[in-house]
Amino acid sequence: MSILGKFMESLSRILDEAYASSERTTPHPGVFFTSSLALTFISALSNTPSMWFAAGLYSAMWAPVLKPRARAFLAATGLTLLLGLVPALPILLLGVDQGKMPNASPPAVVSLVLFVSRVVLSPMPTIIAVTSFGWTTIAQGLSELRLAGRFVSRANFFMLNTRFIASVFAYYLAGRESRVVVKSNSLSWKLLAVTLADVIAKFTEVSRDIVKAYESRCIRGC
């Protein structure tokens, strides 16, 4: 049995046991996110196009049922498409398989399509899960699982820190840009470097307060 067949068989068993005595019409957020994340990793690490298109088919089957948020879904899909096209365009423009690699197969156009398909379709199951349920609902579902509780608390703390760093970086960068009279490329790089250093210093100063505030609000699973 192929890897995809084993995965689908294991997934069907998990869902059967989870919903054997339940009247739920939608999948459990934690179970669905975990299975989607596993399929994403299997598809991304696989070199067979069938796995990539299986991930896309899996997402297409669940999208009409879960109805993901259109704006978030399009933003995430557009980002993956951009990440796929930027490194893949040299394959088409430079003609990697023409002259430099005379025995290369498949042709450049096919290589570009396969590469972009792999980058776009592999993370699609996880994108569907996150944009459909939202991280808050998924975190609540994962917190019910004993093994995932520690992961959820760390992920929440990481996102809290990320939002704080982004806001402080934007605040400091805007303050420094407002004081610049003559702009140049070298000065812009210096501003970014100095701002990054300020953010690191600021984050080091308040990181302990963030940890204490988070732990004081966390009842279990911290």
C-alpha positions as CSV (number, residue, x, y, z in Angstrom):
1,M,0.0,0.0,0.0
2,S,1.3,3.5,-0.9
3,I,2.0,6.2,1.7
4,L,-1.1,8.0,0.6
5,G,-3.2,4.9,1.0
6,K,-1.8,4.3,4.5
7,F,-2.5,7.9,5.5
8,M,-6.1,7.8,4.3
9,E,-6.7,4.5,6.1
10,S,-5.3,5.8,9.3
11,L,-7.3,9.1,9.0
12,S,-10.5,7.2,8.3
13,R,-10.0,5.1,11.5
14,I,-9.4,8.2,13.6
15,L,-12.5,9.9,12.3
16,D,-14.6,6.7,12.8
17,E,-13.5,6.5,16.4
18,A,-14.0,10.2,17.0
19,Y,-17.5,10.4,15.6
20,A,-18.8,6.9,16.3
21,S,-21.1,8.2,19.1
22,S,-21.3,11.9,18.1
23,E,-23.8,13.9,16.2
24,R,-21.3,16.5,15.0
25,T,-21.7,17.5,11.3
26,T,-18.3,19.2,11.1
27,P,-14.9,17.6,12.0
28,H,-13.2,18.2,15.3
29,P,-10.9,21.3,14.9
30,G,-8.0,19.7,16.6
31,V,-8.2,16.4,14.8
32,F,-8.8,18.1,11.4
33,F,-5.9,20.5,11.9
34,T,-3.5,17.6,13.0
35,S,-4.5,15.4,10.0
36,S,-4.2,18.4,7.6
37,L,-0.8,19.3,9.0
38,A,0.4,15.7,8.6
39,L,-0.8,15.6,5.0
40,T,0.9,18.9,4.3
41,F,4.3,17.5,5.6
42,I,3.9,14.2,3.7
43,S,3.0,16.1,0.5
44,A,5.8,18.6,0.8
45,L,8.4,16.0,1.5
46,S,7.2,13.7,-1.3
47,N,8.7,13.8,-4.8
48,T,5.7,12.3,-6.5
49,P,3.2,14.7,-8.1
50,S,0.3,12.4,-7.1
51,M,0.8,13.4,-3.4
52,W,0.7,17.1,-4.3
53,F,-2.5,16.8,-6.2
54,A,-3.9,14.5,-3.5
55,A,-3.4,17.4,-1.0
56,G,-5.2,19.7,-3.4
57,L,-8.1,17.3,-3.9
58,Y,-8.3,16.8,-0.1
59,S,-8.6,20.6,0.3
60,A,-11.1,20.9,-2.6
61,M,-13.3,18.3,-0.9
62,W,-13.4,20.0,2.5
63,A,-13.6,23.7,1.3
64,P,-17.3,23.6,0.3
65,V,-18.1,21.9,3.7
66,L,-16.1,24.1,6.0
67,K,-16.4,27.3,4.0
68,P,-13.1,29.0,4.8
69,R,-12.9,32.8,5.1
70,A,-12.4,34.1,1.6
71,R,-10.1,37.0,2.4
72,A,-7.8,35.0,4.6
73,F,-7.8,32.0,2.2
74,L,-7.0,34.2,-0.8
75,A,-4.2,36.0,1.1
76,A,-2.5,32.7,2.2
77,T,-2.9,31.2,-1.3
78,G,-1.5,34.3,-2.9
79,L,1.5,34.2,-0.6
80,T,2.2,30.5,-1.5
81,L,1.8,31.3,-5.2
82,L,4.3,34.1,-4.9
83,L,6.7,32.0,-3.0
84,G,6.4,29.4,-5.8
85,L,6.7,31.7,-8.7
86,V,9.7,33.8,-7.6
87,P,12.2,30.9,-7.4
88,A,10.6,29.0,-10.3
89,L,10.7,31.8,-12.9
90,P,14.5,31.3,-13.6
91,I,13.7,27.7,-14.6
92,L,11.6,29.1,-17.4
93,L,13.5,32.2,-18.3
94,L,17.0,30.7,-18.3
95,G,16.1,27.4,-19.8
96,V,17.9,25.2,-17.4
97,D,17.3,22.1,-19.4
98,Q,18.4,23.7,-22.7
99,G,22.1,23.4,-23.4
100,K,23.3,23.5,-19.8
101,M,21.7,20.2,-18.9
102,P,21.0,18.5,-22.3
103,N,19.7,15.3,-20.6
104,A,17.4,17.0,-18.2
105,S,13.8,15.9,-18.1
106,P,11.1,17.1,-18.0
107,P,11.3,20.4,-20.0
108,A,11.5,23.8,-18.3
109,V,7.8,24.6,-18.6
110,V,6.8,21.2,-17.0
111,S,9.4,21.7,-14.3
112,L,8.0,25.1,-13.5
113,V,4.4,23.8,-13.3
114,L,5.4,20.9,-11.1
115,F,7.4,23.2,-8.8
116,V,4.6,25.7,-8.4
117,S,2.1,22.9,-7.9
118,R,4.2,21.5,-5.1
119,V,4.6,24.8,-3.3
120,V,0.9,25.8,-3.7
121,L,-0.9,22.5,-3.2
122,S,1.2,21.0,-0.4
123,P,0.2,23.6,2.3
124,M,-3.4,23.8,1.1
125,P,-4.8,21.4,3.7
126,T,-3.3,23.4,6.5
127,I,-4.6,26.7,5.0
128,I,-8.1,25.3,4.7
129,A,-8.0,24.2,8.4
130,V,-6.7,27.5,9.7
131,T,-8.9,29.8,7.6
132,S,-12.0,27.7,8.3
133,F,-11.8,27.3,12.0
134,G,-9.4,30.0,13.1
135,W,-6.5,29.5,15.4
136,T,-8.5,30.2,18.6
137,T,-10.9,27.3,17.8
138,I,-8.1,25.0,16.8
139,A,-6.1,25.8,19.9
140,Q,-9.1,25.0,22.1
141,G,-9.5,21.7,20.2
142,L,-5.8,20.9,20.6
143,S,-5.8,21.7,24.2
144,E,-8.2,18.8,24.8
145,L,-5.4,16.5,23.7
146,R,-2.8,15.8,26.4
147,L,0.2,15.7,24.0
148,A,-0.8,18.9,22.2
149,G,-1.4,21.1,25.2
150,R,2.2,22.1,25.6
151,F,2.5,22.9,21.9
152,V,-0.6,25.1,22.0
153,S,0.7,27.2,24.9
154,R,4.0,27.7,23.2
155,A,2.4,28.6,19.9
156,N,0.1,31.1,21.6
157,F,3.1,32.7,23.4
158,F,5.1,32.8,20.1
159,M,2.2,34.7,18.3
160,L,1.9,37.0,21.3
161,N,5.6,37.9,21.0
162,T,5.4,38.2,17.2
163,R,2.6,40.8,17.4
164,F,4.5,42.7,20.1
165,I,7.8,42.7,18.1
166,A,6.0,43.8,14.9
167,S,4.2,46.7,16.7
168,V,7.4,47.9,18.4
169,F,9.4,47.6,15.2
170,A,6.9,49.7,13.3
171,Y,6.7,52.3,16.0
172,Y,10.5,52.7,16.2
173,L,11.0,52.7,12.4
174,A,8.3,55.3,12.0
175,G,9.9,57.5,14.6
176,R,13.3,57.3,13.0
177,E,12.0,57.9,9.5
178,S,10.3,61.0,10.6
179,R,13.7,62.5,11.6
180,V,15.4,61.8,8.3
181,V,15.9,64.8,6.1
182,V,18.0,63.4,3.2
183,K,17.4,59.8,2.3
184,S,19.8,57.3,0.6
185,N,20.1,53.5,0.3
186,S,23.0,53.4,2.8
187,L,21.1,55.4,5.3
188,S,18.0,53.2,4.9
189,W,20.1,50.1,5.8
190,K,21.5,51.9,8.8
191,L,18.1,52.8,10.0
192,L,16.9,49.2,9.7
193,A,19.9,47.9,11.6
194,V,19.6,50.5,14.4
195,T,15.9,49.9,14.6
196,L,16.4,46.2,14.8
197,A,18.9,46.7,17.6
198,D,16.5,48.9,19.5
199,V,13.7,46.3,19.1
200,I,16.0,43.5,20.5
201,A,16.9,45.7,23.4
202,K,13.3,46.6,24.1
203,F,12.1,43.0,23.8
204,T,14.8,41.9,26.2
205,E,13.6,44.5,28.7
206,V,9.9,43.5,28.6
207,S,10.1,39.8,27.8
208,R,10.0,38.9,31.5
209,D,6.9,41.0,32.0
210,I,5.2,39.3,29.0
211,V,6.0,35.8,30.4
212,K,4.6,36.7,33.8
213,A,1.5,38.3,32.3
214,Y,0.9,35.2,30.1
215,E,1.4,32.7,33.0
216,S,-0.8,34.7,35.3
217,R,-3.7,34.4,32.8
218,C,-3.1,30.7,31.9
219,I,-5.1,28.3,34.0
220,R,-3.9,25.0,32.6
221,G,-1.6,23.6,30.0
222,C,1.2,26.2,30.4
